[in-house]
């Protein structure tokens, strides 16, 4: 009995290649957005309470 080939070599046409590139770019941009969000949350947790305290003092003046 002959073994069935599980994978075949296929050439990508321009539409397939474009879709692959768009997906890769979306993942890359999503990673950048998540990294920026994580950084903002980290900075907010560290410096947020002191910043809010100083802002409330300034508002009372």
Secondary structure, 3 states (H helix, E strand, C coil): CCCCCCCCCCCCCHHHHHHHHHHHHHHHHHHHHHHHHHHHHHHHHHHHHHHHHHHHHHHHC
